[in-house]
């Protein structure tokens, strides 16, 4: 019997035949509505956001207000815009979102998560860059519940000797 020098020869020698050809990968299609918008939901802590993305001039509105009015702190605006900066689409797309629940920090994280998911629905080829940045992963951390006999979730009441 001939000696198998490559993996293909080894497979043939074992009677496995040649490896099946990989199916051609078709690129994912954008998921758009009748107005040409992509939609996604984002969540963080107790906040939930609904985000719509469409072609435009780079205008971002949150609950009917501009992003500068709604998220006054620059850090929160930076968090919201991270998926757009990563994908180089900051001035090409208009974003309209509504967000409820939680505080401003959780709402900014929810908008970021929803925006990243909406961008992948709008342009599926951006998925790898957004996933590499960690924007598609839902941050599941939330507030720990308060336990009985405690002042907060873990904080005990002050000890009194007398």
KEZAMI-619372 format. One record per residue (C-alpha): residue number from 1; residue in one letter; x, y, z. Coordinates in Angstrom, 2 decimals. Each point is the difference from the previous one (the first is absolute). Layout:
REC num residu      px      py      pz
REC NUM      A       X       Y       Z
...
This chain:
REC num residu      px      py      pz
REC   1      X    0.00    0.00    0.00
REC   2      X    1.28    3.47   -0.91
REC   3      X    1.03    2.27    2.80
REC   4      X   -2.35    2.92    0.71
REC   5      X    1.98    3.23   -0.23
REC   6      X   -2.79    2.59    0.17
REC   7      X   -3.30    0.26    1.82
REC   8      X   -1.91   -0.55   -3.24
REC   9      X    1.97   -3.18   -0.68
REC  10      X   -0.57   -1.14    3.57
REC  11      X   -3.74    0.53   -0.37
REC  12      X   -0.06   -1.96   -3.26
REC  13      X    2.04   -2.79    1.58
REC  14      X   -2.53   -0.24    2.83
REC  15      X   -2.88   -0.11   -2.50
REC  16      X   -1.40    3.40    0.88
REC  17      X    0.33    1.42   -3.49
REC  18      X    0.53    3.67   -0.64
REC  19      X   -1.30    2.64    2.34
REC  20      X   -3.34    1.53   -1.06
REC  21      X    0.30    3.41   -1.60
REC  22      X   -1.12    2.85    2.23
REC  23      X   -3.27    1.60   -1.04
REC  24      X    0.44    3.49   -1.43
REC  25      X   -0.75    2.64    2.60
REC  26      X   -2.67    2.46   -1.07
REC  27      X    0.23    3.43    1.61
REC  28      X   -2.78    0.84    2.44
REC  29      X   -2.71    2.32   -1.28
REC  30      X   -0.86    3.24    1.80
REC  31      X   -3.25   -0.10    2.01
REC  32      X   -1.76    3.25   -0.89
REC  33      X   -3.61    1.17    0.31
REC  34      X   -2.02    1.86   -2.65
REC  35      X    1.59    3.35    0.93
REC  36      X    3.52   -1.45   -0.44
REC  37      X    0.69   -0.16    3.74
REC  38      X    1.61   -2.74    2.06
REC  39      X   -1.39   -0.69    3.49
REC  40      X    1.45   -1.61    3.11
REC  41      X   -0.54   -0.16    3.75
REC  42      X    2.77    0.59    2.53
REC  43      X    0.07   -0.68    3.73
REC  44      X    2.26    0.90    2.93
REC  45      X   -0.78   -0.21    3.73
REC  46      X   -3.69    1.00    0.24
REC  47      X    0.01    2.09   -3.20
REC  48      X   -1.48   -1.06   -3.34
REC  49      X    0.50    1.88   -3.25
REC  50      X   -1.57   -0.24   -3.44
REC  51      X    2.29    1.24   -2.77
REC  52      X   -0.69    0.79   -3.67
REC  53      X    2.86    0.65   -2.45
REC  54      X   -0.37    1.59   -3.45
REC  55      X    2.11    1.89   -2.52
REC  56      X    0.43    3.67    0.83
REC  57      X    2.34    2.70    1.23
REC  58      X    1.02   -1.40    3.40
REC  59      X   -2.85    1.33    2.16
REC  60      X   -0.61   -1.94    3.23
REC  61      X   -3.27    0.48    1.91
REC  62      X   -0.85   -1.64    3.32
REC  63      X   -3.63    0.20    1.21
REC  64      X   -0.65    2.94   -2.34
REC  65      X    3.02    2.01    1.21
REC  66      X    3.46    0.40   -1.52
REC  67      X    2.73   -2.12    1.50
REC  68      X    1.61    3.12    1.52
REC  69      X   -3.23    0.87    1.83
REC  70      X   -0.81   -3.52    1.22
REC  71      X    3.49   -1.21    0.92
REC  72      X    1.58    3.17    1.41
REC  73      X    3.19   -1.71    1.20
REC  74      X    2.63   -0.46   -2.75
REC  75      X    0.85   -3.49    1.28
REC  76      X   -3.56   -1.20   -0.63
REC  77      X    0.01    1.47   -3.52
REC  78      X    3.31   -1.74   -0.66
REC  79      X   -1.46   -3.33    1.17
REC  80      X   -3.01    0.39   -2.31
REC  81      X    2.16    0.91   -3.02
REC  82      X    2.59   -2.80    0.41
REC  83      X   -1.61   -2.39   -2.56
REC  84      X   -0.22    2.83   -2.55
REC  85      X    3.64    1.00    0.53
REC  86      X    1.16   -3.62   -0.27
REC  87      X   -1.89   -0.48   -3.27
REC  88      X    0.93    3.48   -1.40
REC  89      X   -3.67    0.90   -0.53
REC  90      X   -0.23    3.00    2.36
REC  91      X   -1.13    2.53   -2.65
REC  92      X   -1.77   -2.38   -2.40
REC  93      X   -2.94   -1.30    2.06
REC  94      X   -2.91    1.52    1.88
REC  95      X   -0.88   -1.74    3.27
REC  96      X   -3.37    0.29    1.71
REC  97      X   -0.47   -1.79    3.31
REC  98      X   -2.31   -0.22    2.96
REC  99      X    1.26   -1.18    3.37
REC 100      X   -1.84   -0.75    3.26
REC 101      X    0.96   -1.23    3.45
REC 102      X    3.14    0.20    2.10
REC 103      X    2.29    3.00    0.31
REC 104      X    1.95    1.96   -2.57
REC 105      X    3.03   -2.32    0.09
REC 106      X   -2.11   -3.10   -0.59
REC 107      X   -1.95    1.80   -2.70
REC 108      X    3.20    0.97   -1.82
REC 109      X    1.13   -3.64    0.12
REC 110      X   -3.39   -1.16   -1.27
REC 111      X    0.10    2.45   -2.90
REC 112      X    3.55   -1.14   -0.86
REC 113      X   -1.09   -3.66    0.01
REC 114      X   -3.08    0.73   -2.12
REC 115      X    1.97    2.18   -2.40
REC 116      X    2.60   -2.72   -0.57
REC 117      X   -2.72   -2.58   -0.66
REC 118      X   -1.84    2.39   -2.36
REC 119      X    3.23    0.67   -1.90
REC 120      X    0.46   -3.74   -0.57
REC 121      X   -3.56   -0.15   -1.34
REC 122      X    0.68    3.04   -2.21
REC 123      X    3.44   -1.14   -1.26
REC 124      X    0.73   -3.67    0.85
REC 125      X    3.67    0.34   -1.01
REC 126      X    0.58    2.23    3.06
REC 127      X   -0.76   -2.89    2.37
REC 128      X    3.60   -1.21    0.38
REC 129      X    1.33    3.47    0.91
REC 130      X   -2.82    0.63    2.48
REC 131      X    0.34   -3.45    1.55
REC 132      X    3.75    0.48    0.36
REC 133      X   -0.69    3.26    1.86
REC 134      X   -2.38   -1.82    2.36
REC 135      X   -3.03    2.13   -0.92
REC 136      X   -2.30   -2.90   -0.93
REC 137      X    0.34   -1.76    3.35
REC 138      X   -2.76    0.81    2.47
REC 139      X    1.50    1.00    3.33
REC 140      X   -2.11   -2.13    2.32
REC 141      X    1.17    1.59    3.26
REC 142      X   -2.84    1.49    2.00
REC 143      X   -0.64    1.26    3.51
REC 144      X    0.05   -2.68    2.68
REC 145      X   -3.24   -0.26    1.96
REC 146      X   -0.29    1.17    3.59
REC 147      X   -0.06   -2.80    2.60
REC 148      X   -2.02    0.05    3.18
REC 149      X    1.97    0.73    3.17
REC 150      X    2.41    2.16   -2.01
REC 151      X    0.13    3.74   -0.65
REC 152      X    0.65   -0.57   -3.73
REC 153      X    0.87   -3.06   -2.07
REC 154      X    3.06   -0.86    2.10
REC 155      X    0.42    2.87    2.45
REC 156      X   -0.83   -0.95    3.57
REC 157      X   -1.64    2.24    2.55
REC 158      X    2.39    1.69    2.42
REC 159      X    0.97   -2.28    2.88
REC 160      X   -1.04    1.22    3.44
REC 161      X    1.56   -1.62    3.04
REC 162      X   -2.48    1.66    2.42
